[in-house]
Structures are given as C-alpha cells and as structure tokens.
Amino acid sequence: MRQIALPLTLVGSGPPRIVVGNANAAAVTALQEPSRWPFGTAVLTGEPRSGKSLLARWFAESGSGDVLDDADRMVEADVFHRWNRAQESGRPLLVVSAAPPGEWRIALPDLASRMGAALPLRIGAPDEAMMDELLALHAEMRGLVLDPAALAYLVPRAERSHLGAERLVEAIDRLSLERKQAPTLSIWRDAVNETTGASRDAT
C-alpha cells in the first residue's frame, strides 16, 4: 500500500493524497504509461468520491497529458473536438466520467467508436487493507486519532466504498464534537450504524 501526494495544498489539511490499493493500482500504473494507450486515449471511471478527479489532476500536473473531466456530462460535439485536437497534437488524453462510454448513450457514431477504442480504466471497491488506509487518511485530515483498535473495529463493519470511508469518518468526527469526547467504541458503533443503516453488535 502506498500514497501519492499531489502538488497542491488545501487550507488546514495539508497536501491532498491518493491511497493506492487494490481498487485503483491498475489505473495508476496505466496513467504512468500513456504511450501504451490506444490512440493516446484512456477513459477513467469509478463511483462518486473514488478519487477520479484527484488521479486526473495528478496525471495533468505530471505533464503526462491533458484531462477531460465529467465528459459524460458534456456536449458530444465538444468531447469529439477535444479527441480530435489530442490526435492532432499527439498529447495523450485522459477522459474522466462517472460511467463508461457504453452507458453514455452516445448519439454521434464517430464519438462512440473513438471512446469505445480508448483504454478503459476503472476504480473499483476497496478491500479491507485499502479501507484501513482510507479511514486513517480521512481521520488524519480531520485531526482525528483512530488507533489500530478503532480501525480493527471499523474496517469490517464499514460500507466498502471510498464514499463510505469518507462518510464514516465524517460521522465519527461529528458525533465526537456533539458529545464533546474523543472517539470511543460507542461513537464508532453509532457512526457505523448511521452510515450503513444497519444495527450491528458492538463486540
């Protein structure tokens, strides 16, 4: 497991970082080798808050190529124009979207064929090892202390997603502030129940 630091600073939280694990390791490797992309184009997809835009920013800041974010929300002609411009310039183009091109319902046949030929990169669901890292990182960014005992309790009970990790730490932080106490087992349990919508045993 490792983390990528972005050359940016967010006030009060230090430089944003990307946890690299089972869910995104293949995508990270591919982003480091744009010369291997068919037609110099890749499409990066994933669930909300999975780090698509952060990876895209890291790719762009590295000077490896250009980025087209939220492409599935753009006018098709504009996406097609950007693809053509990338071909003319020889610059790799990373297309970022919530869903793969096959789910966009693309009306322009030429654009559909271009996007279909691009390298698909998908950020999946984190495993337990990556959830451990994600929870620890979100806690650190909020100034919370989650020791190994806390993570051992939270990881197997948390919703297995990037968004789930973020929401769980947010709930722990809020409950801790509301109760004016450091996170304890009761707070961990209530935060898990709140974010998963399920009643769970504290043991």
Residue, then its C-alpha position, 0 to 999 in steps of 0.5 A: m500500500r502506498q500514497i501519492a501526494l499531489p502538488l497542491t495544498l488545501v487550507g488546514s489539511g495539508p497536501p491532498r493524497i491518493v491511497v493506492g490499493n487494490a481498487n485503483a493500482a491498475a489505473v495508476t500504473a496505466l496513467q504512468e504509461p500513456s504511450r501504451w494507450p490506444f490512440g493516446t486515449a484512456v477513459l477513467t471511471g469509478e463511483p462518486r468520491s473514488g478519487k477520479s478527479l484527484l488521479a486526473r489532476w495528478f496525471a495533468e500536473s505530471g505533464s503526462g497529458d491533458v484531462l477531460d473531466d465529467a465528459d459524460r456530462m458534456v456536449e458530444a460535439d465538444v468531447f469529439h473536438r477535444w479527441n480530435r485536437a489530442q490526435e492532432s497534437g499527439r498529447p495523450l488524453l485522459v477522459v474522466s466520467a462517472a460511467p463508461p462510454g457504453e452507458w453514455r448513450i452516445a448519439l454521434p457514431d464517430l464519438a462512440s467508436r473513438m471512446g469505445a477504442a480508448l483504454p478503459l480504466r476503472i476504480g473499483a471497491p476497496d478491500e479491507a487493507m485499502m479501507d484501513e488506509l482510507l479511514a486513517l487518511h480521512a481521520e488524519m485530515r480531520g485531526l482525528v486519532l483512530d488507533p489500530a483498535a478503532l480501525a480493527y473495529l471499523v474496517p469490517r463493519a464499514e460500507r466498502s466504498h471510498l464514499g463510505a470511508e469518507r462518510l464514516v469518518e465524517a460521522i465519527d468526527r461529528l458525533s465526537l464534537e456533539r458529545k464533546q469526547a474523543p472517539t470511543l467504541s460507542i461513537w464508532r458503533d453509532a457512526v457505523n450504524e448511521t452510515t450503513g443503516a444497519s444495527r450491528d453488535a458492538t463486540 
